[in-house]
Amino acid sequence: MENVKNIRDIDIESKSKLTRSVGFADIFFMSFGGQAPFLSMLTYATAALILTLFFSPIVLIIGTLVVLINGAGVYYLSRKHDEEGGYFNYAYKSLSHRFGFETGWLYLFYSLLYAGGYITGSIFVLTYVASPYISIPPLVAFLIVFIPTAAFLLLGIRPSSKYAVFSASLELVVLLGIIAAGFYGAHFLVYNPFTSIPSPAIIFLGILFAVGIPTGYGAITPVSGEVKNAKRNVGKAAILVIIVGGTLEALVLYSLVDYGIATHSFSALVSSNVPVITVMDKITGPIALPLLLFAAINDGILGSLAFLTAFSRNLYAMSERGVISKALSKLHSKRGTPVIAGIITLIAAAIILMPTLIFVNAFIIFLALGSIAGLGNLMVHLTANFSLFKENLVRAQRRIRELGIGILGIIVSGFVFIYSLLTSDTYMIELVLGFIILGFIILEMLDAHQYVKTHTEINQ
């Protein structure tokens, strides 16, 4: 009977107040866009390149495999829970309501900072590439990216997903073009990345940067309530986008290194502040400028839209479950989208980014937000792996594969998180821990309010 129940759980969708209007291709490209592939090349992949040199493409593959472990946990959880809310919903149902609140609270932190990181990264590239021709103030560049992002978010998941399919497909073509151009420029000669292997400590540090690349899958689980056949499509999209995104980034990096070796310009490549832009200038010549401008603006919109949408749906799910004010779950009368949650999302992003852009360089903000969000990302996936572990531990007929994935995910995410804490700047650790403590304080206040309200109703 247990097997019959499990099969039925996979086939039957849970009811959602939101409309299930997007399919597999929509969420795949939303997730792929959520990786912001070009911006990831400028930051995470570049850091791995500078640290591990010729071995860097292999480091990106290892990082992809590490992320795939957490992705496998999400795959199994998404087959059991297809409501909106994602990680909040997993912890709320599998662990406890209190743990669900803390997970949802952490996800708000992680997704908002990732979105902010992509916007500021886009601003940096846009202003840097355009600087020889025109000076664009950071706040103007912010509006260029933020206004279309805000419009798509408020219009709802359907228009957002269609934009993601179109623009992420173009970006996929651009990445493939860079790979082909790199190999062509190297006269299709290939090098052996294993000829120079760095020390284990350097490799591990490179992996810490590499795991930041295929993270877009974390933005699609909160929108499960709007996905057709969510129990099948969400998990499949998560796994596929990790493999495709990670492999593509590794191939792009390999082709760039290969080009640098073949043209005897590898030292110049590594010493450049933005090696990807330097190589693209050499390979593509006059078309480099429009390609870079397209990639900068497109990645800023795609990456931030994916995570801001996830933020708003996580906020909506927490409100719908009653752990925060029910007013936040109000839907638009015509489009059926969480309008209040969406407006709060945009206000939060603007409050965080606009004041800092006046005083701080966009690239520094990008690196800071990405690093801090990475710690939140690891904690959110730790709770997801605990959710999968507990679900299979208490089940009468345990699934050994899922139990093993949960344990492996806990070990890997826990190890990377602890190492990240030990190597991160103090202000980052204090900010993450401060946000967690603030979540506990808010939770206690909500519990106290509910207690007073319940006893007042009983006495009446």
Residue pairs with C-beta under 8 A, 6 or more apart in sequence:
2 395
2 396
2 397
3 397
9 79
9 80
9 231
10 79
10 231
10 232
11 231
13 20
13 82
13 229
13 230
13 231
14 81
14 82
14 83
16 83
16 84
16 225
16 226
17 225
17 320
17 329
17 331
17 336
18 84
18 225
18 226
18 316
18 331
18 336
18 337
18 338
19 226
19 336
20 225
20 226
20 227
20 228
20 230
21 157
21 158
21 226
21 228
22 30
22 157
22 158
22 161
22 223
22 226
22 227
22 228
23 227
23 228
23 229
23 233
24 229
24 233
24 236
24 237
25 165
26 161
26 162
26 164
26 165
26 227
27 161
27 220
27 223
27 227
27 233
27 234
27 237
28 237
28 240
28 241
29 161
29 164
29 165
29 168
29 169
30 160
30 161
30 164
30 168
30 216
30 219
30 220
30 223
30 305
30 306
30 309
31 216
31 217
31 219
31 220
31 237
31 238
31 241
31 306
32 164
32 168
32 171
32 172
32 216
32 241
32 244
32 245
33 164
33 167
33 168
33 171
33 216
33 299
33 302
33 303
33 305
33 306
34 215
34 216
34 217
34 218
34 219
34 220
34 302
34 303
34 306
34 307
35 213
35 214
35 215
35 216
35 241
35 245
35 303
36 118
36 121
36 122
36 216
36 299
36 300
36 302
36 303
37 171
37 175
37 213
37 245
37 248
37 249
37 299
38 125
38 171
38 174
38 175
38 276
38 295
38 296
38 298
38 299
39 118
39 121
39 122
39 125
39 295
39 296
39 299
39 300
39 303
40 212
40 213
40 249
41 249
41 252
41 253
41 276
42 121
42 125
42 274
42 276
42 277
43 121
43 209
43 212
43 366
43 367
43 370
44 209
44 210
44 212
44 213
44 370
45 56
45 60
45 209
45 210
45 213
45 249
45 252
45 253
45 276
46 274
46 275
46 276
47 206
47 209
48 56
48 59
48 60
48 63
48 206
48 207
48 209
48 210
48 253
49 56
49 253
49 256
49 257
49 270
49 275
50 270
51 59
51 198
51 202
51 205
51 206
51 209
52 58
52 59
52 198
52 202
52 203
52 206
53 196
53 198
53 257
53 270
54 191
54 193
54 195
54 196
54 257
54 261
55 193
55 194
55 196
55 197
55 198
55 203
55 206
56 193
56 206
56 253
56 257
57 193
57 250
57 251
57 253
57 254
57 257
58 193
58 194
58 250
59 203
59 206
59 207
59 210
60 210
60 213
60 246
60 249
60 250
60 253
61 246
61 247
61 250
62 203
62 207
62 210
63 206
63 207
63 209
63 210
63 211
63 213
63 214
63 246
64 210
64 213
64 214
64 242
64 243
64 245
64 246
64 247
64 250
66 207
66 210
66 211
66 412
66 416
67 211
67 213
67 214
67 215
67 242
67 246
68 239
68 242
68 243
68 246
69 405
69 408
69 409
69 412
69 413
70 381
70 384
70 385
70 409
70 412
70 413
71 217
71 238
71 239
71 242
72 239
72 405
72 409
73 381
73 384
73 385
73 388
73 405
73 406
73 409
74 217
74 218
74 221
74 235
74 238
74 381
74 384
75 235
75 236
75 238
75 239
76 235
76 388
76 402
76 405
77 90
77 94
77 221
77 235
77 384
77 387
77 388
77 391
78 221
78 224
78 230
78 231
78 234
78 235
78 238
79 231
79 232
79 235
80 231
80 391
81 89
81 90
81 93
81 224
82 224
82 225
82 227
82 230
82 231
82 234
83 89
83 224
83 225
83 317
84 222
84 223
84 224
84 225
84 226
84 313
84 316
84 317
84 320
85 92
85 104
85 222
85 224
85 225
85 313
85 314
85 316
85 317
85 318
85 320
85 321
86 107
86 220
86 221
86 222
86 223
86 224
86 310
86 313
86 314
86 317
87 103
87 104
87 107
87 218
87 221
87 222
87 314
87 380
87 381
87 383
87 384
88 100
88 101
88 103
88 104
88 107
88 222
88 314
88 317
88 318
89 100
89 224
89 317
90 103
90 383
90 384
90 387
90 388
91 99
91 100
91 102
91 103
91 104
91 383
91 384
91 386
91 387
92 99
92 100
92 101
92 103
92 104
92 321
92 323
93 100
93 387
94 386
94 387
94 388
94 390
94 391
95 103
95 383
95 386
95 387
95 390
97 323
98 443
99 383
100 321
100 323
101 318
101 323
101 439
101 443
101 446
102 383
102 436
102 439
102 440
102 443
103 380
103 383
104 314
104 317
104 318
104 323
105 435
105 436
105 439
105 442
105 443
106 376
106 379
106 380
106 383
106 435
106 436
106 439
107 222
107 310
107 311
107 314
107 376
107 380
108 311
108 314
108 315
109 373
109 376
109 432
109 435
110 218
110 373
110 376
110 377
110 379
110 380
111 218
111 219
111 222
111 307
111 308
111 310
111 311
111 314
111 373
112 307
112 308
112 311
112 345
112 348
112 349
112 352
113 352
113 369
113 370
113 372
113 373
113 376
114 215
114 219
114 303
114 307
114 369
114 370
114 373
114 377
115 303
115 304
115 306
115 307
115 308
115 311
115 349
116 304
116 349
116 352
116 353
116 365
116 369
117 365
117 366
117 369
117 370
117 373
118 299
118 300
118 303
118 304
118 307
119 142
119 145
119 146
119 149
119 300
119 303
119 304
119 349
119 353
120 353
120 357
120 362
120 363
120 365
120 366
120 369
121 299
121 300
121 303
121 362
121 363
121 366
121 370
122 141
122 145
122 296
122 297
122 299
122 300
122 301
122 303
122 304
123 138
123 141
123 142
123 145
123 300
123 357
123 362
124 361
124 362
124 363
124 366
125 277
125 292
125 295
125 296
125 299
126 136
126 141
126 144
126 145
126 293
126 296
126 297
126 300
127 135
127 136
127 138
127 141
127 362
128 274
128 277
129 277
129 289
129 292
129 293
129 296
130 136
130 293
138 357
138 358
138 362
139 354
139 357
139 358
141 362
142 353
142 354
142 357
144 297
145 297
145 300
145 301
145 304
146 304
146 349
146 350
146 353
148 301
149 300
149 301
149 304
149 305
149 308
150 346
152 159
152 160
152 163
152 301
152 305
153 160
153 305
153 308
153 309
153 312
153 342
153 345
153 346
154 337
154 339
154 342
154 343
154 346
155 335
155 337
156 332
156 335
156 336
156 337
157 223
157 226
157 309
157 337
160 305
160 309
163 301
163 305
164 302
164 305
164 306
167 298
167 301
167 302
168 302
170 294
170 298
171 295
171 298
171 299
171 302
172 248
174 291
174 294
174 295
175 248
175 252
176 248
178 252
178 255
178 256
178 280
178 283
179 248
179 251
179 252
179 255
180 255
181 255
181 283
181 284
182 252
182 254
182 255
182 256
182 258
182 259
182 279
182 283
183 190
183 255
183 258
183 259
185 259
185 262
185 263
185 282
185 283
186 255
186 258
186 259
186 261
186 262
186 263
187 262
189 258
189 262
190 258
191 257
191 258
191 261
193 254
193 257
197 203
198 206
204 419
205 423
208 416
208 419
208 420
208 423
211 374
211 416
212 370
212 374
213 245
213 246
213 249
214 241
214 242
214 245
214 246
214 249
215 377
216 241
216 245
216 303
216 306
217 237
217 238
217 239
217 241
217 242
218 310
218 377
218 380
218 381
219 306
219 307
219 309
219 310
220 227
220 234
220 237
220 238
220 306
220 310
221 234
221 238
221 310
222 309
222 310
222 311
222 313
222 314
222 317
223 309
223 310
223 313
224 230
224 234
225 313
225 317
226 313
227 233
227 234
256 269
256 275
256 276
256 279
257 266
257 269
259 265
259 279
259 282
259 283
260 266
260 268
260 269
260 270
260 279
263 282
265 282
268 278
269 275
269 278
269 279
272 278
277 288
277 292
280 288
280 291
280 292
281 288
284 291
304 349
308 345
308 346
308 349
311 345
311 348
312 338
312 341
312 342
312 344
312 345
313 338
313 341
315 324
315 328
315 338
315 341
315 344
315 345
316 328
316 329
316 338
316 341
318 324
318 328
319 325
319 326
319 327
319 328
319 329
319 341
320 326
320 329
323 446
324 446
327 340
328 338
328 340
328 341
328 344
329 338
329 340
329 341
330 338
330 339
330 340
331 337
331 338
331 339
332 338
332 339
353 365
356 365
357 365
368 428
371 424
371 425
371 428
372 428
372 431
372 432
374 420
375 417
375 420
375 421
375 424
375 428
375 429
375 432
376 432
376 435
378 413
378 416
378 417
378 420
379 417
379 432
381 409
381 413
382 409
382 410
382 413
382 414
382 417
384 409
385 405
385 406
385 407
385 409
385 410
385 413
386 406
386 410
387 406
388 402
388 405
388 406
388 409
389 403
389 406
389 407
389 410
390 406
391 402
392 398
392 399
392 402
392 403
392 406
393 403
421 429
